[in-house]
Amino acid sequence: MNVDLSDLNAFMSVARAGGFRDAARSGGMSPSGLSEAVRRLETQLGVRLLNRTTRSVVPTEAGRRLLDRLGPALAEVESALDVVNSARDKPIGTLRLNVPVSAARLVLPALLPAFLAAYPEVQVEIIAEDSFVDLLTSGCDAGIRYDERLEQDMIAIPIGPRVQRFAVAASPAYLDRHGRPQHPQDLLSHACIRGRFSSGMINAWEFERAGQLVKLEPSGPLIVRIGTATDLGVDAAVAGAGIIYLFEDWLRPYFDRGQLEPILESWWQRFSGPFLYFPSRHLMPAPLRAFVDFVKATNRDE
């Protein structure tokens, strides 16, 4: 039997108030609306619930039995709805982000600790991979990608550094043995450590200076899977196996420690930073809304 909860609430209000007018004053319905709701409920149940006179409204025996059982049941329904409202209005629950490995390493460490401290009831789950996935089918709330890989129907906001560069580097020992390239074309005669995407494509090396663009596909003894094995490529470069091409921010600690030496710096190509993207602002889950607002506030502070 499909009984409208609003009709049950109307019956409870009238029975407890002892009349339609008094119930209307304390609720949001008119006396006639309450009367119609109770009449509709009695018709569905096939039993009279209220005895009505010109002076009073009193529950029948059936009405009293229903009232005794209905109070706790509706209280439990209201409690369940409060849980949903809490999830809507207060950041509680899990935020799932699909991000490239580079973002997990270079972008999120500067944001997540402060976000988690500000929202202790939010659990963040990071899925780091460099293959492009559909957010909805993967069960993620949002992702991080660069603009050329964003879907057109997604909302996107900047996250992390707005300008990045690809750097080229090798160990000082390697460069002492093989010489220091003076032009990107010189890399074609060097051992270069390449990266392969999960799609199977090997990334080209691009350089730019004074409007001149140079795109190369050098060769070398080692190819690593971009993202999951990038650190292996860096370790190989530090050990003197060849020249590596990677995010400047990823290599910066190795520059600072003198383990890698930057080369061709005037040719390093700049590109725009990543974006946080998500499907819609309509009925956004509270953890995601909190993270979006946090990222926006961080952008304003920078």
N, C-alpha and C positions, 0 to 999 in steps of 0.2 A: 504494500500500500504506500503510495507516494503522498505523504503529508507535508505540507509546507511548514517549515520551522517558524516562519513569521506568524502563521495562524496559531501555532502552539504558544508562542510568546504572547500573542494577543489574549488567548484564553487565560494564561497565567496572570497577566496584568489585571484583567477584569475580575478574576476570582479573588485575587489578593486585595484589590482596591475596594471590592464590594459594590462595584457599579461601573457603568461605561463612561460616565462623565468624569468621575474621579480618576479612572485609569487613563483617560485621554489627557487630563491635565498633567499627569506625571510622565506621559509618554509622547511619542511623536505622531500619533494617529488621532483622527477625529472619532467622536462617539459612534458615528454611523459606520466608519471604517472598521472599528473594533467589532461592532455588532455583525457586520458582514463577514469578518474573518471567523468569528465564533460560529456563526451559522454555517459557514462553509465547512468548518472542521466537524461540526455535529453531523452534517450530511454525509461526509466521507466516512466517519466512524459508525454512523447508523444508530447513534444514541444521544440523548439529551445530556448535556454537561452542566448547564446552568438553569436554575429556576428563576424566571424573571417576573418581577411585579413592578408596579409603578413606584414602589418605595425602596425596593432592594433587589439585589442579584445574589443568589446563593448557589453554591455548587450542589449538584445532585450527588447521590452516593457514587455513581460512576465518575462524576467530575472530581470528587474528593480523592478517589483512588488514583485517578490519572494525575491529579495535582501532586500527590505524595511521591509518585514515581518520577514525574516529569522534572521536578526541581533539581535533584541531583544529576539527572541525565543532561539537562540543558546547561548546568554549571560546568559539566565536563566538556561539552561542546564549546562553550565560551573559553575554557582553558586551552583547548586545542587551537582555537582561532587566535588566541593571544600568542601562542608559539609562532604561528605564521606571521602575525603582525610584528613580532619581535624580530624575525628574520628579515622583514621588509625594512623596518625603521632603524634597527640597530645592527651594526656590523658583526654578525655572528655566522660562523660556518666556514666553508672551504672555498678558497679562490684558486682555481687551476689556470696556470699560464703555460702556453706553449711557446718556447723561445729558441732561437739558435744558440749554439754553445757559446758563441762570441758574446751574446748578450748576458748569458748566465755568468760569464767570467768578467765582463767589462762594464756592464750597465747595472745589473741588479745588486751587486755588493754595496753600492753606494746608496741604495734606496731601501732594501728590504729590512735591515736591522731597525731603522727608525720607524718604518711602517709597522712592523710587528710589535714594537714597543708601544706605539700609539693605539694599536687595535689588538690587544692580547687575546681576544676571543675569536680572532680570525686565524685559520690555518692556511698557509700558502703551500701549494704543491706545484713544483716546477717540473715540466717535461721539456728537457733540452734535446733538440734534434735539429738537423739542418735540412731535412726534407720538408717541403711545404705540405701542410695538412689542412683539412677542413675543420675549423674550430668546433662546429656544432656536432659533427659526427665523431670527433675525438673526445667529446665531453669536456672541452676546455671553455672557460669563460672569456678569455682574451689571449692575445699573443703579442709577440714583438717581432717585427719584420722591417726590412728596409723598403722604401717607397716603390721600388720597381717590382716588388713581390706582393704588394698589397692588393686585395680584391677590391673592385670598384664599389661594391655595396657596403663596405665596412666604414665605420667611423674610426678615425685615426688621430691621435694626439702625439706630439713629440715626447720622447723619453730619452734621457741620457744626453751625452754630448751632441751638439747640433752639427758639428763639423768633425770629421775623422779623416785619417790619411792611411793609405797603404804604405808600409815601410819595407825597405830592402836591407838585409843585414847578413853578416857572416862573422865568424870568429876572427879575432886578430891573427891567430895562427894560420887560418886558411888564407887570409888576404896577404899575409907575409909570404906564403908559399906561391900563390897563384897570381898575385897582383890585384890592384884595386880598380874596378871598372870606372871609366870616366864618362861613359855614355851607355844608355840602356842596351844598345846593340851589342856592347861588349859582353853582356850576360850570355849570349849565344855560345860563347867559347868557355863558359864556366860550368861547374857542377851545380845544378839548381835543384832544390827540394820542392817538389810540386804537390799540389793538393787536388784531390778528386772529390766531387760532390756525390751524394748518394744516388743521384740520377745517372752517374757514370761519366759525366762531363768533367774534364780537367780544366781548372780555371786558367784563363790567360792572365798575363802580367801586363798591366797598363801603367803608362807613365805620361806625364804632361808637364810642359814648361813653355811659357811665353806663347801659348796658343798651339804649340806643336804636340800632337798626340802620337805616342808610340805604343803599339800593342805587340807583345811577343808571346811565343810559346816555346820557352827554353826547354832543355832536356837535362836530365840528371839521374843519379843512381837511386833516388828514393821518391816514391809517391805515397802520400798518406791520405786517409779519409778525412776530409775537412770536418772539423768539429771534434769528432770522437778521438782522432789520432793526431790532432794538430800539435799537442804537446810533445809527442814523439818527434815530429819534424823539427820543433824548436830545439829539443835536446840534441838531435843529430847535428844541427847547425852549430850549437855551442861546442860540440865535440870536434868540429872542423870538417864535417862531411860535405858541406856545401853552403850555398846562399839561399836564404829563405825570404819569402814575400808574404807579409802578414800585416794585420792591424798594428799601427804604431803603438797604441796603448797596450797591446798584448806584449810587445817586445820591449817596452820602456824599462821595466825592471832589469832586463838583461843589459840594456845600454848603461843604466846607472851603476851596475856592478862591474861593468867592463867585460862581461862575458861575450857580448856581441858588439860589433862595430857598425854603426849606420853607414850606408853607402848610397850614392846618387840622391842625396836628400833634396836637392833642388828640383828633382824630377818626381818627387812623391805626389801621387794624385790625391786630391781632396774629394770627398763625397759627403752627402748629407747624412746625418745621424739617423738612428732607428726611430720607429713609431710603435706606440702601444695601440693595438687595434681590437675592435670588438663589434658585435653585430648591430646593436641598437641601444639607444638610451631609454627606450620604453620598458617599464617594469624591470629595470636593471637590478640584479641581485645586490644586496647591501654590501657584501665584501668587495664586489667589483666597483660599485659606486664609490666606496671609501678609497679604494686604490686609485681610481681615476682622479678623484679630488686631490689625493695626496700628490700624485704626479704633477697635476696642474699647479699646485701650490709650490712644489719644488722648482718647477720651471719659472715661476714668477720671482722666486727668491734668487735665482742665478743671474 
